[in-house]
Amino acid sequence: MEEDFSKYNGEGTDLRKAQLRMLEILIAVDKICRNHNIPYWLDWGTLLGAVRHGGFIPWDDDMDISMMKEDYDRFLTIAPKELPEQFAVQNLSTDKYYSLTFTKIVDKKSKTIDSTAIYSQSKRKFQGLWIDIFPVIKGNVHLRRWLDRLYGGCYRRVHHFAPFGVSVMISYILYPFAWLAKQLMRFFCSFCDNNLRMDDFGTIENVAKCQKYYDDFIPTKEMMFENHPFLVPNNYDKVLTSYYGDYMKLPSEEQRVWHLSHVEFFE
């Protein structure tokens, strides 16, 4: 007998309302990308949901997409002008209290409380539902392994990830050197294996999981997600296996958690 997942995100539940609002954001992002020939793909749990459930993982409360860095940069020059008024680009350029190294597209007509919230969350300009957009760069496993935690940790602490203390003070001292090292690593990585890609420095600490191969992602293909066509990696089976192993196996009920303890909608 097929499992009934409605106890997680049945119609009318806060989780389902949140998922549908995030879907609206993704539809807007997809439209911009298609209009400007910007490749992207559903990634991580969103990709898993597309393949295993035909939409959201029933207990999932976020969305992830990725782009090659050059496409990501181009998207960020276009999106602020073409996104519907309800949505906003959120990164360090638009919000000084944003402490992550990737971009969110945020819904301005909702507000969330995250049970795993970081220090800066309550200070952010936008606190609504969102989708994450991750930039993907050329990479080298060994270079990334020693730099990523240093750069990512310093970046987050310097940009209000935690209240001021000894660790933040040390990060302020180390951050200029970490930033310079990141720039040098990006330069060196541009000469690395032409097919190997990785999530940008400071994004994901699990080096093994962040390894990607260009040919597995580009060209993308379409897949239905919540009855809408979106782009996914052309070799999504290999990608999901590298992330999750036997990805079609459902987790135990104890592992099926959502992080948003409260969602408020303004319309």
ABEGO torsion letter per residue (X at the ends): XBBBAAAAABBGBAAAAAAAAAAAAAAAAAAAAAAAGBBBBBBEAAAAAAAAAGEBBAABABBBBBBBAAAAAAAAAAAAAABBAABBBBBAAABAABABABBBBBBAABBBBBAABBAAAAABABABBBBBBBBBBBBBAAAAAAAAAAAAAAAAAAAGABBBBAAAAAAAAAAAAAAAAAAAAAAAAAABBAABBBBBBGABABAAAABBBAAAAOBBBBBBBGGBBBBBBABAAAAAAAAAEBAABBBBAAABBBABABBBBAX
